[in-house]
Amino acid sequence: MCHYATTQYKLHYACVTCRVAFKRHPPEAGAHHPCPICSRPLLCAGHDFAAPPRRDTRAWSVVAALLAEGLRYEGRGTCGCTRTPRPRPRTRAQLRSDRVAAERADVTLARLLEG
């Protein structure tokens, strides 16, 4: 049975400017969740996002880069049946090495980390 089919779980949404994260239900089509601090739209970070501490600006810069690429922190497939870990870089050095690997393979960073 599909894991996400029985219950609608909240997603993690993050504001990288304010360095905060919240769990919210998905908004209506065309709408967005505003940040309660700065009123900018929150970025969807996925089901398995673990926000770094607010004071850790380096870790938040990595999160900002990944969310800007359109990546989300998901550990399950779209229906939730399979548990395939999709590791995400946690440090700038890991992000840099992944970008170099993507450039060498002539693919985007998002494509490299998805596959």
Biopython code that builds the backbone (N, CA, C, O; Angstrom):
import numpy as np
from Bio.PDB.StructureBuilder import StructureBuilder

atoms = [
    (1, "MET", "N", (0.835, -1.186, 0.000)),
    (1, "MET", "CA", (0.000, 0.000, 0.000)),
    (1, "MET", "C", (0.878, 1.248, 0.000)),
    (1, "MET", "O", (1.935, 1.274, 0.630)),
    (2, "CYS", "N", (0.449, 2.239, -0.684)),
    (2, "CYS", "CA", (1.224, 3.471, -0.789)),
    (2, "CYS", "C", (1.266, 4.202, 0.556)),
    (2, "CYS", "O", (0.244, 4.372, 1.222)),
    (3, "HIS", "N", (2.445, 4.620, 0.928)),
    (3, "HIS", "CA", (2.664, 5.277, 2.210)),
    (3, "HIS", "C", (1.958, 6.635, 2.268)),
    (3, "HIS", "O", (1.318, 6.961, 3.268)),
    (4, "TYR", "N", (2.076, 7.422, 1.197)),
    (4, "TYR", "CA", (1.509, 8.763, 1.202)),
    (4, "TYR", "C", (0.052, 8.780, 0.738)),
    (4, "TYR", "O", (-0.571, 9.842, 0.732)),
    (5, "ALA", "N", (-0.511, 7.620, 0.346)),
    (5, "ALA", "CA", (-1.879, 7.586, -0.148)),
    (5, "ALA", "C", (-2.901, 7.601, 0.979)),
    (5, "ALA", "O", (-4.014, 8.091, 0.788)),
    (6, "THR", "N", (-2.552, 7.078, 2.147)),
    (6, "THR", "CA", (-3.515, 6.970, 3.232)),
    (6, "THR", "C", (-3.686, 8.271, 4.009)),
    (6, "THR", "O", (-4.784, 8.566, 4.482)),
    (7, "THR", "N", (-2.636, 9.038, 4.144)),
    (7, "THR", "CA", (-2.674, 10.283, 4.915)),
    (7, "THR", "C", (-1.959, 11.371, 4.140)),
    (7, "THR", "O", (-0.942, 11.115, 3.497)),
    (8, "GLN", "N", (-2.479, 12.566, 4.198)),
    (8, "GLN", "CA", (-1.794, 13.684, 3.550)),
    (8, "GLN", "C", (-0.868, 14.323, 4.582)),
    (8, "GLN", "O", (-1.315, 15.015, 5.496)),
    (9, "TYR", "N", (0.418, 14.079, 4.419)),
    (9, "TYR", "CA", (1.412, 14.576, 5.348)),
    (9, "TYR", "C", (1.788, 16.011, 5.015)),
    (9, "TYR", "O", (1.718, 16.436, 3.863)),
    (10, "LYS", "N", (2.184, 16.737, 6.029)),
    (10, "LYS", "CA", (2.649, 18.102, 5.811)),
    (10, "LYS", "C", (4.032, 18.076, 5.182)),
    (10, "LYS", "O", (4.826, 17.169, 5.431)),
    (11, "LEU", "N", (4.308, 19.080, 4.365)),
    (11, "LEU", "CA", (5.615, 19.243, 3.739)),
    (11, "LEU", "C", (6.405, 20.294, 4.506)),
    (11, "LEU", "O", (5.836, 21.147, 5.186)),
    (12, "HIS", "N", (7.705, 20.217, 4.386)),
    (12, "HIS", "CA", (8.565, 21.237, 4.977)),
    (12, "HIS", "C", (8.704, 22.390, 3.987)),
    (12, "HIS", "O", (8.948, 22.171, 2.800)),
    (13, "TYR", "N", (8.552, 23.596, 4.472)),
    (13, "TYR", "CA", (8.738, 24.806, 3.676)),
    (13, "TYR", "C", (9.803, 25.640, 4.365)),
    (13, "TYR", "O", (9.821, 25.738, 5.591)),
    (14, "ALA", "N", (10.692, 26.242, 3.579)),
    (14, "ALA", "CA", (11.808, 26.989, 4.152)),
    (14, "ALA", "C", (11.908, 28.378, 3.538)),
    (14, "ALA", "O", (11.597, 28.584, 2.365)),
    (15, "CYS", "N", (12.343, 29.312, 4.349)),
    (15, "CYS", "CA", (12.712, 30.652, 3.890)),
    (15, "CYS", "C", (14.214, 30.770, 4.111)),
    (15, "CYS", "O", (14.674, 30.861, 5.249)),
    (16, "VAL", "N", (14.978, 30.768, 3.021)),
    (16, "VAL", "CA", (16.433, 30.795, 3.167)),
    (16, "VAL", "C", (16.931, 32.183, 3.543)),
    (16, "VAL", "O", (18.036, 32.310, 4.070)),
    (17, "THR", "N", (16.160, 33.209, 3.291)),
    (17, "THR", "CA", (16.546, 34.564, 3.690)),
    (17, "THR", "C", (16.518, 34.705, 5.208)),
    (17, "THR", "O", (17.451, 35.241, 5.807)),
    (18, "CYS", "N", (15.449, 34.222, 5.821)),
    (18, "CYS", "CA", (15.294, 34.304, 7.283)),
    (18, "CYS", "C", (15.901, 33.100, 7.996)),
    (18, "CYS", "O", (16.061, 33.113, 9.217)),
    (19, "ARG", "N", (16.240, 32.053, 7.230)),
    (19, "ARG", "CA", (16.803, 30.810, 7.762)),
    (19, "ARG", "C", (15.854, 30.153, 8.765)),
    (19, "ARG", "O", (16.238, 29.835, 9.890)),
    (20, "VAL", "N", (14.611, 29.958, 8.334)),
    (20, "VAL", "CA", (13.600, 29.287, 9.149)),
    (20, "VAL", "C", (12.871, 28.257, 8.296)),
    (20, "VAL", "O", (12.846, 28.363, 7.069)),
    (21, "ALA", "N", (12.281, 27.266, 8.946)),
    (21, "ALA", "CA", (11.519, 26.239, 8.245)),
    (21, "ALA", "C", (10.237, 25.938, 9.011)),
    (21, "ALA", "O", (10.190, 26.029, 10.238)),
    (22, "PHE", "N", (9.207, 25.580, 8.266)),
    (22, "PHE", "CA", (7.899, 25.290, 8.843)),
    (22, "PHE", "C", (7.316, 24.076, 8.144)),
    (22, "PHE", "O", (7.700, 23.762, 7.017)),
    (23, "LYS", "N", (6.389, 23.391, 8.805)),
    (23, "LYS", "CA", (5.652, 22.298, 8.177)),
    (23, "LYS", "C", (4.249, 22.808, 7.891)),
    (23, "LYS", "O", (3.565, 23.339, 8.766)),
    (24, "ARG", "N", (3.840, 22.630, 6.629)),
    (24, "ARG", "CA", (2.530, 23.098, 6.197)),
    (24, "ARG", "C", (1.931, 22.075, 5.234)),
    (24, "ARG", "O", (2.654, 21.306, 4.600)),
    (25, "HIS", "N", (0.620, 22.076, 5.135)),
    (25, "HIS", "CA", (-0.041, 21.290, 4.099)),
    (25, "HIS", "C", (0.194, 21.998, 2.765)),
    (25, "HIS", "O", (0.370, 23.216, 2.740)),
    (26, "PRO", "N", (0.200, 21.260, 1.664)),
    (26, "PRO", "CA", (0.386, 21.905, 0.364)),
    (26, "PRO", "C", (-0.698, 22.950, 0.121)),
    (26, "PRO", "O", (-1.862, 22.718, 0.448)),
    (27, "PRO", "N", (-0.328, 24.105, -0.452)),
    (27, "PRO", "CA", (-1.326, 25.161, -0.690)),
    (27, "PRO", "C", (-2.210, 24.827, -1.888)),
    (27, "PRO", "O", (-1.943, 23.884, -2.631)),
    (28, "GLU", "N", (-3.244, 25.602, -2.055)),
    (28, "GLU", "CA", (-4.116, 25.480, -3.219)),
    (28, "GLU", "C", (-3.307, 25.755, -4.483)),
    (28, "GLU", "O", (-2.246, 26.376, -4.418)),
    (29, "ALA", "N", (-3.788, 25.309, -5.598)),
    (29, "ALA", "CA", (-3.085, 25.516, -6.869)),
    (29, "ALA", "C", (-2.903, 27.015, -7.144)),
    (29, "ALA", "O", (-3.854, 27.791, -7.060)),
    (30, "GLY", "N", (-1.698, 27.395, -7.465)),
    (30, "GLY", "CA", (-1.406, 28.793, -7.774)),
    (30, "GLY", "C", (-1.116, 29.649, -6.551)),
    (30, "GLY", "O", (-0.694, 30.796, -6.696)),
    (31, "ALA", "N", (-1.328, 29.130, -5.367)),
    (31, "ALA", "CA", (-1.072, 29.894, -4.141)),
    (31, "ALA", "C", (0.284, 29.497, -3.569)),
    (31, "ALA", "O", (0.918, 28.551, -4.036)),
    (32, "HIS", "N", (0.708, 30.221, -2.567)),
    (32, "HIS", "CA", (1.969, 29.907, -1.887)),
    (32, "HIS", "C", (1.836, 30.270, -0.414)),
    (32, "HIS", "O", (0.964, 31.046, -0.023)),
    (33, "HIS", "N", (2.705, 29.701, 0.380)),
    (33, "HIS", "CA", (2.756, 30.036, 1.803)),
    (33, "HIS", "C", (3.738, 31.190, 1.983)),
    (33, "HIS", "O", (4.884, 31.087, 1.547)),
    (34, "PRO", "N", (3.320, 32.281, 2.610)),
    (34, "PRO", "CA", (4.266, 33.380, 2.859)),
    (34, "PRO", "C", (5.066, 33.136, 4.138)),
    (34, "PRO", "O", (4.583, 32.498, 5.074)),
    (35, "CYS", "N", (6.270, 33.641, 4.164)),
    (35, "CYS", "CA", (7.093, 33.574, 5.366)),
    (35, "CYS", "C", (6.481, 34.518, 6.407)),
    (35, "CYS", "O", (6.180, 35.666, 6.081)),
    (36, "PRO", "N", (6.291, 34.064, 7.642)),
    (36, "PRO", "CA", (5.708, 34.940, 8.650)),
    (36, "PRO", "C", (6.632, 36.078, 9.077)),
    (36, "PRO", "O", (6.184, 37.034, 9.711)),
    (37, "ILE", "N", (7.918, 35.984, 8.736)),
    (37, "ILE", "CA", (8.870, 37.021, 9.131)),
    (37, "ILE", "C", (9.017, 38.091, 8.053)),
    (37, "ILE", "O", (8.903, 39.284, 8.332)),
    (38, "CYS", "N", (9.278, 37.642, 6.789)),
    (38, "CYS", "CA", (9.567, 38.600, 5.718)),
    (38, "CYS", "C", (8.490, 38.661, 4.644)),
    (38, "CYS", "O", (8.580, 39.502, 3.749)),
    (39, "SER", "N", (7.487, 37.813, 4.696)),
    (39, "SER", "CA", (6.359, 37.747, 3.761)),
    (39, "SER", "C", (6.731, 37.279, 2.353)),
    (39, "SER", "O", (5.894, 37.345, 1.453)),
    (40, "ARG", "N", (7.953, 36.813, 2.140)),
    (40, "ARG", "CA", (8.319, 36.239, 0.847)),
    (40, "ARG", "C", (7.745, 34.828, 0.771)),
    (40, "ARG", "O", (7.458, 34.221, 1.803)),
    (41, "PRO", "N", (7.573, 34.295, -0.453)),
    (41, "PRO", "CA", (7.055, 32.923, -0.562)),
    (41, "PRO", "C", (8.037, 31.903, 0.016)),
    (41, "PRO", "O", (9.243, 31.987, -0.215)),
    (42, "LEU", "N", (7.508, 30.948, 0.762)),
    (42, "LEU", "CA", (8.334, 29.860, 1.288)),
    (42, "LEU", "C", (8.612, 28.862, 0.169)),
    (42, "LEU", "O", (7.760, 28.634, -0.689)),
    (43, "LEU", "N", (9.798, 28.269, 0.179)),
    (43, "LEU", "CA", (10.182, 27.266, -0.808)),
    (43, "LEU", "C", (9.876, 25.884, -0.259)),
    (43, "LEU", "O", (10.176, 25.589, 0.898)),
    (44, "CYS", "N", (9.286, 25.043, -1.080)),
    (44, "CYS", "CA", (8.968, 23.680, -0.645)),
    (44, "CYS", "C", (10.265, 22.887, -0.587)),
    (44, "CYS", "O", (10.993, 22.807, -1.577)),
    (45, "ALA", "N", (10.557, 22.299, 0.579)),
    (45, "ALA", "CA", (11.795, 21.554, 0.771)),
    (45, "ALA", "C", (11.563, 20.048, 0.805)),
    (45, "ALA", "O", (12.530, 19.291, 0.880)),
    (46, "GLY", "N", (10.325, 19.591, 0.752)),
    (46, "GLY", "CA", (10.048, 18.163, 0.709)),
    (46, "GLY", "C", (9.642, 17.580, 2.049)),
    (46, "GLY", "O", (9.514, 18.293, 3.044)),
    (47, "HIS", "N", (9.439, 16.262, 2.056)),
    (47, "HIS", "CA", (8.983, 15.572, 3.258)),
    (47, "HIS", "C", (10.099, 15.348, 4.277)),
    (47, "HIS", "O", (9.841, 15.353, 5.481)),
    (48, "ASP", "N", (11.331, 15.151, 3.813)),
    (48, "ASP", "CA", (12.421, 14.725, 4.700)),
    (48, "ASP", "C", (13.473, 15.799, 4.944)),
    (48, "ASP", "O", (14.643, 15.476, 5.151)),
    (49, "PHE", "N", (13.086, 17.051, 4.926)),
    (49, "PHE", "CA", (14.032, 18.150, 5.139)),
    (49, "PHE", "C", (14.315, 18.307, 6.631)),
    (49, "PHE", "O", (13.398, 18.320, 7.452)),
    (50, "ALA", "N", (15.576, 18.424, 6.959)),
    (50, "ALA", "CA", (15.995, 18.712, 8.330)),
    (50, "ALA", "C", (16.725, 20.045, 8.290)),
    (50, "ALA", "O", (17.843, 20.131, 7.782)),
    (51, "ALA", "N", (16.104, 21.065, 8.816)),
    (51, "ALA", "CA", (16.665, 22.406, 8.747)),
    (51, "ALA", "C", (17.918, 22.515, 9.611)),
    (51, "ALA", "O", (17.939, 22.042, 10.747)),
    (52, "PRO", "N", (18.963, 23.142, 9.066)),
    (52, "PRO", "CA", (20.151, 23.377, 9.893)),
    (52, "PRO", "C", (19.859, 24.468, 10.931)),
    (52, "PRO", "O", (18.869, 25.190, 10.804)),
    (53, "PRO", "N", (20.695, 24.590, 11.934)),
    (53, "PRO", "CA", (20.488, 25.666, 12.911)),
    (53, "PRO", "C", (20.511, 27.039, 12.233)),
    (53, "PRO", "O", (21.202, 27.239, 11.234)),
    (54, "ARG", "N", (19.765, 27.952, 12.777)),
    (54, "ARG", "CA", (19.620, 29.274, 12.162)),
    (54, "ARG", "C", (20.952, 30.017, 12.071)),
    (54, "ARG", "O", (21.156, 30.797, 11.140)),
    (55, "ARG", "N", (21.838, 29.794, 12.996)),
    (55, "ARG", "CA", (23.119, 30.499, 13.013)),
    (55, "ARG", "C", (24.128, 29.920, 12.012)),
    (55, "ARG", "O", (25.155, 30.544, 11.743)),
    (56, "ASP", "N", (23.844, 28.729, 11.458)),
    (56, "ASP", "CA", (24.759, 28.058, 10.537)),
    (56, "ASP", "C", (24.519, 28.559, 9.111)),
    (56, "ASP", "O", (23.810, 27.929, 8.326)),
    (57, "THR", "N", (25.123, 29.701, 8.797)),
    (57, "THR", "CA", (24.894, 30.329, 7.491)),
    (57, "THR", "C", (25.485, 29.508, 6.347)),
    (57, "THR", "O", (24.958, 29.544, 5.235)),
    (58, "ARG", "N", (26.555, 28.778, 6.593)),
    (58, "ARG", "CA", (27.149, 27.956, 5.532)),
    (58, "ARG", "C", (26.211, 26.827, 5.124)),
    (58, "ARG", "O", (26.038, 26.559, 3.934)),
    (59, "ALA", "N", (25.611, 26.173, 6.097)),
    (59, "ALA", "CA", (24.669, 25.095, 5.773)),
    (59, "ALA", "C", (23.438, 25.649, 5.060)),
    (59, "ALA", "O", (22.913, 25.011, 4.148)),
    (60, "TRP", "N", (22.979, 26.818, 5.464)),
    (60, "TRP", "CA", (21.828, 27.427, 4.798)),
    (60, "TRP", "C", (22.167, 27.844, 3.375)),
    (60, "TRP", "O", (21.289, 27.846, 2.512)),
    (61, "SER", "N", (23.433, 28.201, 3.109)),
    (61, "SER", "CA", (23.812, 28.534, 1.729)),
    (61, "SER", "C", (23.735, 27.301, 0.838)),
    (61, "SER", "O", (23.397, 27.415, -0.341)),
    (62, "VAL", "N", (24.043, 26.119, 1.383)),
    (62, "VAL", "CA", (23.921, 24.868, 0.626)),
    (62, "VAL", "C", (22.444, 24.567, 0.383)),
    (62, "VAL", "O", (22.066, 24.179, -0.722)),
    (63, "VAL", "N", (21.608, 24.740, 1.402)),
    (63, "VAL", "CA", (20.168, 24.525, 1.260)),
    (63, "VAL", "C", (19.610, 25.471, 0.197)),
    (63, "VAL", "O", (18.807, 25.056, -0.638)),
    (64, "ALA", "N", (20.024, 26.731, 0.220)),
    (64, "ALA", "CA", (19.552, 27.706, -0.762)),
    (64, "ALA", "C", (19.935, 27.298, -2.175)),
    (64, "ALA", "O", (19.130, 27.429, -3.098)),
    (65, "ALA", "N", (21.155, 26.807, -2.355)),
    (65, "ALA", "CA", (21.612, 26.383, -3.684)),
    (65, "ALA", "C", (20.807, 25.189, -4.184)),
    (65, "ALA", "O", (20.442, 25.137, -5.358)),
    (66, "LEU", "N", (20.528, 24.234, -3.307)),
    (66, "LEU", "CA", (19.773, 23.047, -3.713)),
    (66, "LEU", "C", (18.319, 23.387, -4.036)),
    (66, "LEU", "O", (17.764, 22.891, -5.016)),
    (67, "LEU", "N", (17.709, 24.230, -3.212)),
    (67, "LEU", "CA", (16.319, 24.617, -3.480)),
    (67, "LEU", "C", (16.219, 25.468, -4.735)),
    (67, "LEU", "O", (15.215, 25.401, -5.446)),
    (68, "ALA", "N", (17.240, 26.266, -5.021)),
    (68, "ALA", "CA", (17.257, 27.069, -6.249)),
    (68, "ALA", "C", (17.358, 26.178, -7.485)),
    (68, "ALA", "O", (16.867, 26.544, -8.553)),
    (69, "GLU", "N", (17.984, 25.022, -7.350)),
    (69, "GLU", "CA", (18.087, 24.052, -8.453)),
    (69, "GLU", "C", (16.777, 23.302, -8.660)),
    (69, "GLU", "O", (16.626, 22.578, -9.645)),
    (70, "GLY", "N", (15.835, 23.468, -7.744)),
    (70, "GLY", "CA", (14.565, 22.764, -7.850)),
    (70, "GLY", "C", (14.554, 21.418, -7.160)),
    (70, "GLY", "O", (13.620, 20.638, -7.342)),
    (71, "LEU", "N", (15.572, 21.132, -6.375)),
    (71, "LEU", "CA", (15.648, 19.856, -5.661)),
    (71, "LEU", "C", (14.882, 19.939, -4.352)),
    (71, "LEU", "O", (14.789, 20.998, -3.731)),
    (72, "ARG", "N", (14.335, 18.796, -3.945)),
    (72, "ARG", "CA", (13.657, 18.697, -2.666)),
    (72, "ARG", "C", (14.289, 17.572, -1.869)),
    (72, "ARG", "O", (14.933, 16.682, -2.426)),
    (73, "TYR", "N", (14.104, 17.620, -0.588)),
    (73, "TYR", "CA", (14.626, 16.589, 0.306)),
    (73, "TYR", "C", (13.550, 15.510, 0.449)),
    (73, "TYR", "O", (12.674, 15.598, 1.309)),
    (74, "GLU", "N", (13.634, 14.508, -0.399)),
    (74, "GLU", "CA", (12.675, 13.410, -0.396)),
    (74, "GLU", "C", (13.426, 12.099, -0.240)),
    (74, "GLU", "O", (14.423, 11.874, -0.926)),
    (75, "GLY", "N", (12.971, 11.244, 0.635)),
    (75, "GLY", "CA", (13.578, 9.942, 0.812)),
    (75, "GLY", "C", (12.734, 8.834, 0.217)),
    (75, "GLY", "O", (13.199, 7.700, 0.095)),
    (76, "ARG", "N", (11.516, 9.138, -0.152)),
    (76, "ARG", "CA", (10.614, 8.149, -0.734)),
    (76, "ARG", "C", (10.284, 8.555, -2.168)),
    (76, "ARG", "O", (10.522, 9.691, -2.577)),
    (77, "GLY", "N", (9.739, 7.616, -2.913)),
    (77, "GLY", "CA", (9.269, 7.915, -4.257)),
    (77, "GLY", "C", (8.059, 8.831, -4.183)),
    (77, "GLY", "O", (7.652, 9.238, -3.095)),
    (78, "THR", "N", (7.490, 9.154, -5.320)),
    (78, "THR", "CA", (6.370, 10.093, -5.330)),
    (78, "THR", "C", (5.145, 9.543, -4.615)),
    (78, "THR", "O", (4.382, 10.305, -4.022)),
    (79, "CYS", "N", (4.946, 8.228, -4.664)),
    (79, "CYS", "CA", (3.780, 7.658, -3.968)),
    (79, "CYS", "C", (4.154, 7.203, -2.556)),
    (79, "CYS", "O", (3.265, 6.944, -1.744)),
    (80, "GLY", "N", (5.437, 7.101, -2.250)),
    (80, "GLY", "CA", (5.866, 6.732, -0.922)),
    (80, "GLY", "C", (6.077, 5.245, -0.722)),
    (80, "GLY", "O", (6.383, 4.810, 0.388)),
    (81, "CYS", "N", (5.920, 4.460, -1.773)),
    (81, "CYS", "CA", (6.074, 3.000, -1.639)),
    (81, "CYS", "C", (7.535, 2.585, -1.450)),
    (81, "CYS", "O", (7.835, 1.709, -0.638)),
    (82, "THR", "N", (8.406, 3.194, -2.172)),
    (82, "THR", "CA", (9.808, 2.788, -2.126)),
    (82, "THR", "C", (10.601, 3.720, -1.241)),
    (82, "THR", "O", (10.326, 4.918, -1.172)),
    (83, "ARG", "N", (11.565, 3.176, -0.581)),
    (83, "ARG", "CA", (12.439, 3.972, 0.276)),
    (83, "ARG", "C", (13.816, 3.970, -0.372)),
    (83, "ARG", "O", (14.657, 3.126, -0.065)),
    (84, "THR", "N", (14.035, 4.915, -1.264)),
    (84, "THR", "CA", (15.325, 5.032, -1.934)),
    (84, "THR", "C", (15.987, 6.313, -1.453)),
    (84, "THR", "O", (15.559, 7.406, -1.823)),
    (85, "PRO", "N", (17.010, 6.196, -0.645)),
    (85, "PRO", "CA", (17.637, 7.409, -0.129)),
    (85, "PRO", "C", (18.276, 8.223, -1.247)),
    (85, "PRO", "O", (18.972, 7.686, -2.109)),
    (86, "ARG", "N", (18.031, 9.495, -1.216)),
    (86, "ARG", "CA", (18.623, 10.420, -2.168)),
    (86, "ARG", "C", (19.469, 11.405, -1.376)),
    (86, "ARG", "O", (18.972, 12.429, -0.907)),
    (87, "PRO", "N", (20.738, 11.092, -1.232)),
    (87, "PRO", "CA", (21.577, 11.959, -0.398)),
    (87, "PRO", "C", (21.731, 13.345, -1.011)),
    (87, "PRO", "O", (21.842, 13.500, -2.227)),
    (88, "ARG", "N", (21.733, 14.313, -0.163)),
    (88, "ARG", "CA", (21.939, 15.706, -0.574)),
    (88, "ARG", "C", (23.211, 16.210, 0.093)),
    (88, "ARG", "O", (23.515, 15.820, 1.221)),
    (89, "PRO", "N", (23.953, 17.068, -0.588)),
    (89, "PRO", "CA", (25.156, 17.617, 0.044)),
    (89, "PRO", "C", (24.787, 18.454, 1.264)),
    (89, "PRO", "O", (23.795, 19.183, 1.254)),
    (90, "ARG", "N", (25.587, 18.341, 2.302)),
    (90, "ARG", "CA", (25.330, 19.087, 3.538)),
    (90, "ARG", "C", (26.344, 20.196, 3.763)),
    (90, "ARG", "O", (26.106, 21.093, 4.571)),
    (91, "THR", "N", (27.477, 20.149, 3.058)),
    (91, "THR", "CA", (28.507, 21.166, 3.224)),
    (91, "THR", "C", (28.826, 21.795, 1.876)),
    (91, "THR", "O", (28.464, 21.264, 0.826)),
    (92, "ARG", "N", (29.500, 22.917, 1.921)),
    (92, "ARG", "CA", (29.898, 23.585, 0.677)),
    (92, "ARG", "C", (30.872, 22.734, -0.125)),
    (92, "ARG", "O", (30.827, 22.731, -1.355)),
    (93, "ALA", "N", (31.751, 22.015, 0.561)),
    (93, "ALA", "CA", (32.717, 21.161, -0.133)),
    (93, "ALA", "C", (32.003, 20.038, -0.884)),
    (93, "ALA", "O", (32.362, 19.731, -2.020)),
    (94, "GLN", "N", (31.007, 19.430, -0.265)),
    (94, "GLN", "CA", (30.247, 18.387, -0.937)),
    (94, "GLN", "C", (29.477, 18.950, -2.126)),
    (94, "GLN", "O", (29.401, 18.313, -3.177)),
    (95, "LEU", "N", (28.910, 20.134, -1.964)),
    (95, "LEU", "CA", (28.192, 20.782, -3.061)),
    (95, "LEU", "C", (29.140, 21.100, -4.210)),
    (95, "LEU", "O", (28.801, 20.894, -5.376)),
    (96, "ARG", "N", (30.317, 21.597, -3.883)),
    (96, "ARG", "CA", (31.311, 21.923, -4.902)),
    (96, "ARG", "C", (31.736, 20.665, -5.671)),
    (96, "ARG", "O", (31.833, 20.696, -6.898)),
    (97, "SER", "N", (31.988, 19.567, -4.963)),
    (97, "SER", "CA", (32.401, 18.334, -5.631)),
    (97, "SER", "C", (31.266, 17.765, -6.485)),
    (97, "SER", "O", (31.527, 17.199, -7.546)),
    (98, "ASP", "N", (30.019, 17.903, -6.046)),
    (98, "ASP", "CA", (28.889, 17.454, -6.857)),
    (98, "ASP", "C", (28.733, 18.309, -8.105)),
    (98, "ASP", "O", (28.400, 17.795, -9.173)),
    (99, "ARG", "N", (28.971, 19.606, -7.980)),
    (99, "ARG", "CA", (28.901, 20.479, -9.162)),
    (99, "ARG", "C", (29.985, 20.127, -10.168)),
    (99, "ARG", "O", (29.734, 20.133, -11.373)),
    (100, "VAL", "N", (31.193, 19.818, -9.688)),
    (100, "VAL", "CA", (32.285, 19.412, -10.573)),
    (100, "VAL", "C", (31.940, 18.097, -11.264)),
    (100, "VAL", "O", (32.171, 17.945, -12.463)),
    (101, "ALA", "N", (31.388, 17.147, -10.510)),
    (101, "ALA", "CA", (30.992, 15.858, -11.088)),
    (101, "ALA", "C", (29.897, 16.039, -12.132)),
    (101, "ALA", "O", (29.914, 15.372, -13.166)),
    (102, "ALA", "N", (28.953, 16.926, -11.876)),
    (102, "ALA", "CA", (27.885, 17.189, -12.838)),
    (102, "ALA", "C", (28.443, 17.835, -14.104)),
    (102, "ALA", "O", (28.015, 17.514, -15.212)),
    (103, "GLU", "N", (29.394, 18.737, -13.934)),
    (103, "GLU", "CA", (30.004, 19.391, -15.091)),
    (103, "GLU", "C", (30.782, 18.387, -15.938)),
    (103, "GLU", "O", (30.727, 18.433, -17.167)),
    (104, "ARG", "N", (31.505, 17.481, -15.281)),
    (104, "ARG", "CA", (32.263, 16.461, -16.007)),
    (104, "ARG", "C", (31.345, 15.491, -16.739)),
    (104, "ARG", "O", (31.667, 15.044, -17.840)),
    (105, "ALA", "N", (30.207, 15.164, -16.138)),
    (105, "ALA", "CA", (29.259, 14.251, -16.771)),
    (105, "ALA", "C", (28.357, 14.964, -17.775)),
    (105, "ALA", "O", (27.545, 14.326, -18.446)),
    (106, "ASP", "N", (28.497, 16.269, -17.874)),
    (106, "ASP", "CA", (27.718, 17.110, -18.786)),
    (106, "ASP", "C", (26.212, 16.990, -18.523)),
    (106, "ASP", "O", (25.411, 16.865, -19.449)),
    (107, "VAL", "N", (25.852, 17.031, -17.231)),
    (107, "VAL", "CA", (24.458, 17.038, -16.809)),
    (107, "VAL", "C", (24.279, 18.160, -15.786)),
    (107, "VAL", "O", (25.253, 18.722, -15.286)),
    (108, "THR", "N", (23.043, 18.470, -15.489)),
    (108, "THR", "CA", (22.792, 19.486, -14.466)),
    (108, "THR", "C", (22.988, 18.877, -13.080)),
    (108, "THR", "O", (22.994, 17.657, -12.919)),
    (109, "LEU", "N", (23.145, 19.729, -12.103)),
    (109, "LEU", "CA", (23.297, 19.261, -10.720)),
    (109, "LEU", "C", (22.058, 18.511, -10.271)),
    (109, "LEU", "O", (22.156, 17.486, -9.597)),
    (110, "ALA", "N", (20.894, 19.019, -10.645)),
    (110, "ALA", "CA", (19.635, 18.365, -10.268)),
    (110, "ALA", "C", (19.566, 16.969, -10.865)),
    (110, "ALA", "O", (19.148, 16.029, -10.189)),
    (111, "ARG", "N", (19.965, 16.823, -12.104)),
    (111, "ARG", "CA", (19.927, 15.506, -12.758)),
    (111, "ARG", "C", (20.902, 14.529, -12.097)),
    (111, "ARG", "O", (20.589, 13.351, -11.924)),
    (112, "LEU", "N", (22.086, 15.029, -11.728)),
    (112, "LEU", "CA", (23.078, 14.182, -11.067)),
    (112, "LEU", "C", (22.576, 13.685, -9.715)),
    (112, "LEU", "O", (22.741, 12.510, -9.387)),
    (113, "LEU", "N", (21.971, 14.558, -8.940)),
    (113, "LEU", "CA", (21.520, 14.183, -7.602)),
    (113, "LEU", "C", (20.209, 13.403, -7.618)),
    (113, "LEU", "O", (19.910, 12.700, -6.653)),
    (114, "GLU", "N", (19.426, 13.507, -8.677)),
    (114, "GLU", "CA", (18.189, 12.732, -8.781)),
    (114, "GLU", "C", (18.467, 11.293, -9.150)),
    (114, "GLU", "O", (17.785, 10.385, -8.675)),
    (115, "GLY", "N", (19.463, 11.074, -9.992)),
    (115, "GLY", "CA", (19.717, 9.723, -10.497)),
    (115, "GLY", "C", (20.661, 9.021, -9.689)),
    (115, "GLY", "O", (20.985, 7.869, -9.978)),
]
sb = StructureBuilder()
sb.init_structure("model")
sb.init_model(0)
sb.init_chain("A")
sb.init_seg("    ")
for serial, (resi, resn, name, xyz) in enumerate(atoms, 1):
    if name == "N":
        sb.init_residue(resn, " ", resi, " ")
    sb.init_atom(name, np.array(xyz, "f"), 0.0, 1.0, " ", f" {name:<3s}", serial, name[0])
structure = sb.get_structure()
